[in-house]
């Protein structure tokens, strides 16, 4: 399931339609979204590759030289839970700040990531480098300047930085994990190591040192940097 603010609830369910209806209809009813008729949402059955295409904003071309790009800033949060105060802070920031952002395309995407019964959380925490197996929500904050020829200015980053800060401040100052595939260029390497890999970092740094002593594979926020 993915939630897009400000005005869409959309997502992917892997399973049959009967199971989907059993799980989702109570939520849709509570959200006052009709199951049929005027104003109802839509449900379609797709194959796996068609699902990828649907969420990729178009076809999946494989050009010889891939030159597509966007000018944007992204952040993430990987909380095990969000308290009522944190949810209120998230919503308040939308109403006071996010909805007033103009001339940019932004979204907040919330993946229902783990929790009880999840295949992600069923894997032992120390079996892989991934440190977020207890995480329930995977949140991506994305702010894009349009057109792509425009420049995303450093001061524009305050928008998403402020949103994450508001949520964490309302969570008694807790610093949640972050997702490395939504790389945050504002993080120092020390904070990136902690946010991305948590308690796994020292072990990963040791492995990196053993197999790449000359630091061939290097980057500002990567393990061993």
C-alpha positions as CSV (number, residue, x, y, z in Angstrom):
1,X,0.0,0.0,0.0
2,X,1.2,3.5,-0.8
3,X,-0.3,6.8,0.4
4,X,0.3,10.0,-1.6
5,X,-0.5,13.3,-0.1
6,X,-2.3,15.6,-0.7
7,X,-5.2,13.9,-2.4
8,X,-4.6,10.4,-3.5
9,X,-4.6,7.0,-1.8
10,X,-3.2,4.4,-4.2
11,X,-1.2,1.2,-4.0
12,X,-0.5,-2.3,-5.0
13,X,-1.7,-5.5,-3.4
14,X,-0.1,-8.8,-4.4
15,X,-2.8,-11.5,-4.2
16,X,-6.3,-12.3,-5.5
17,X,-9.2,-9.9,-5.6
18,X,-11.2,-11.7,-2.9
19,X,-8.4,-11.2,-0.4
20,X,-8.0,-7.6,-1.4
21,X,-11.7,-6.9,-0.8
22,X,-11.6,-8.6,2.6
23,X,-8.6,-6.5,3.7
24,X,-9.3,-3.1,2.1
25,X,-13.1,-2.7,2.2
26,X,-13.2,-1.9,5.9
27,X,-10.5,0.8,5.4
28,X,-12.2,2.3,2.4
29,X,-15.5,2.4,4.3
30,X,-13.9,4.1,7.3
31,X,-12.3,6.7,4.9
32,X,-15.8,7.3,3.4
33,X,-14.6,6.1,-0.1
34,X,-17.6,4.4,-1.9
35,X,-17.0,0.9,-3.0
36,X,-19.1,1.5,-6.1
37,X,-21.0,4.2,-8.0
38,X,-20.2,7.9,-8.0
39,X,-16.9,8.8,-6.4
40,X,-15.7,5.2,-6.0
41,X,-12.1,4.3,-6.4
42,X,-10.9,2.0,-9.1
43,X,-9.3,-1.5,-8.9
44,X,-7.5,-3.2,-11.7
45,X,-5.8,-6.5,-12.0
46,X,-2.4,-6.4,-13.6
47,X,0.6,-8.6,-14.3
48,X,3.9,-7.9,-12.5
49,X,5.6,-6.0,-15.3
50,X,2.4,-4.0,-16.0
51,X,2.5,-2.9,-12.3
52,X,6.0,-1.6,-12.7
53,X,5.1,0.3,-15.8
54,X,2.1,1.8,-14.1
55,X,4.2,3.2,-11.2
56,X,7.1,4.3,-13.4
57,X,5.2,7.3,-14.9
58,X,5.3,5.7,-18.4
59,X,7.0,3.0,-20.5
60,X,10.3,1.4,-19.4
61,X,12.7,2.3,-22.2
62,X,16.2,0.9,-22.3
63,X,18.1,3.4,-24.4
64,X,21.8,2.9,-25.2
65,X,22.6,6.2,-23.3
66,X,20.2,6.8,-20.4
67,X,20.0,10.6,-20.0
68,X,16.7,11.1,-18.1
69,X,17.0,13.1,-15.0
70,X,15.0,15.2,-12.5
71,X,16.1,18.1,-10.3
72,X,14.8,17.3,-6.9
73,X,15.5,16.8,-3.2
74,X,14.5,13.7,-1.3
75,X,14.4,12.6,2.3
76,X,13.1,9.5,4.1
77,X,12.1,8.1,7.5
78,X,11.8,4.5,8.7
79,X,9.8,4.6,11.9
80,X,8.7,1.5,13.8
81,X,5.6,3.5,14.8
82,X,4.3,7.0,14.6
83,X,2.6,8.3,17.7
84,X,-0.6,10.3,17.6
85,X,1.5,13.4,18.3
86,X,3.8,12.6,15.3
87,X,0.8,12.0,13.0
88,X,-0.6,15.3,14.1
89,X,2.7,17.1,13.5
90,X,2.8,15.5,10.0
91,X,-0.7,16.7,9.2
92,X,-0.2,20.1,10.7
93,X,2.9,20.7,8.6
94,X,0.9,19.8,5.5
95,X,-1.8,22.3,6.3
96,X,0.5,25.1,7.4
97,X,3.4,24.7,4.9
98,X,3.2,21.9,2.3
99,X,-0.1,22.9,0.7
100,X,1.3,26.4,0.2
101,X,4.4,25.3,-1.9
102,X,4.0,26.7,-5.4
103,X,5.8,26.0,-8.7
104,X,7.1,22.7,-7.5
105,X,5.9,19.1,-7.5
106,X,6.1,17.4,-4.2
107,X,4.8,14.3,-2.6
108,X,4.9,12.2,0.6
109,X,4.8,8.5,-0.1
110,X,4.2,6.1,2.7
111,X,4.9,2.4,2.1
112,X,3.3,-0.1,4.5
113,X,6.7,-1.8,5.0
114,X,6.6,-4.4,7.8
115,X,4.9,-5.3,11.0
116,X,3.5,-8.5,12.3
117,X,3.2,-11.2,9.5
118,X,5.5,-9.3,7.1
119,X,8.0,-11.2,5.1
120,X,10.5,-8.3,5.8
121,X,10.3,-8.6,9.5
122,X,10.3,-12.4,9.5
123,X,14.0,-12.4,8.5
124,X,16.4,-12.2,11.5
125,X,17.6,-8.6,12.1
126,X,21.3,-9.5,11.9
127,X,21.2,-11.9,8.9
128,X,21.7,-9.1,6.3
129,X,23.0,-5.6,6.0
130,X,19.5,-4.2,6.0
131,X,18.8,-2.6,9.4
132,X,15.1,-1.6,9.1
133,X,13.3,-5.0,9.4
134,X,11.2,-3.8,12.4
135,X,10.1,-0.7,10.5
136,X,6.4,-0.4,9.9
137,X,6.4,2.6,7.6
138,X,8.8,3.6,4.9
139,X,8.3,7.3,4.2
140,X,9.7,9.1,1.1
141,X,9.5,12.9,1.0
142,X,10.2,14.2,-2.5
143,X,10.3,17.8,-3.8
144,X,10.9,18.4,-7.5
145,X,11.5,21.6,-9.4
146,X,9.8,21.9,-12.8
147,X,10.8,22.0,-15.6
148,X,13.8,19.7,-15.4
149,X,16.0,22.4,-16.8
150,X,15.4,24.6,-13.8
151,X,17.7,24.7,-10.8
152,X,16.7,23.2,-7.4
153,X,18.2,25.8,-5.0
154,X,19.7,24.8,-1.6
155,X,17.2,27.0,0.3
156,X,14.4,24.9,-1.1
157,X,15.6,22.0,1.0
158,X,14.2,23.7,4.1
159,X,10.7,22.6,3.1
160,X,11.4,18.8,3.5
161,X,13.9,19.2,6.2
162,X,11.3,21.1,8.2
163,X,8.7,18.3,7.7
164,X,11.0,15.6,8.9
165,X,12.1,17.7,11.8
166,X,8.5,18.4,12.9
167,X,7.7,14.6,12.9
168,X,10.8,13.7,14.9
169,X,10.4,16.5,17.3
170,X,6.9,15.3,18.1
171,X,8.4,11.8,18.6
172,X,10.2,13.0,21.7
173,X,13.2,13.9,19.5
174,X,13.8,10.4,18.3
175,X,16.1,10.1,15.2
176,X,14.5,7.5,13.0
177,X,16.3,5.4,10.5
178,X,16.4,6.4,6.8
179,X,16.4,4.5,3.5
180,X,19.6,4.7,1.5
181,X,17.9,4.5,-1.9
182,X,16.3,7.8,-1.1
183,X,19.7,9.4,-0.5
184,X,19.6,12.6,1.5
185,X,22.5,14.9,0.4
186,X,22.0,17.0,3.5
187,X,23.3,14.3,5.8
188,X,26.9,14.2,7.0
189,X,28.7,10.9,6.4
190,X,28.5,10.1,10.2
191,X,24.7,10.7,10.3
192,X,24.2,8.8,7.0
193,X,26.0,5.8,8.4
194,X,23.8,5.8,11.5
195,X,20.5,6.5,9.8
196,X,21.0,4.1,6.9
197,X,22.7,1.1,8.6
198,X,22.1,1.6,12.3
199,X,23.8,-0.9,14.6
200,X,25.0,-2.9,11.5
201,X,27.4,-0.2,10.4
202,X,30.6,-1.2,12.3
203,X,30.3,-4.8,11.1
204,X,29.8,-3.6,7.5
205,X,32.7,-1.2,7.7
206,X,34.9,-4.1,8.8
207,X,33.8,-6.2,5.8
208,X,34.4,-3.3,3.5
209,X,37.9,-2.7,4.9
210,X,38.7,-6.4,4.4
211,X,37.5,-6.7,0.8
212,X,38.2,-3.1,-0.4
213,X,41.3,-1.9,1.6
214,X,42.2,0.6,-1.2
215,X,38.7,2.1,-1.2
216,X,38.0,1.6,-4.8
217,X,34.3,1.8,-4.1
218,X,33.9,5.1,-2.4
219,X,31.2,7.8,-1.9
220,X,30.4,10.6,0.5
221,X,27.9,8.6,2.5
222,X,28.8,4.9,1.7
223,X,30.1,2.4,4.1
224,X,33.7,3.1,5.0
225,X,33.6,6.7,3.8
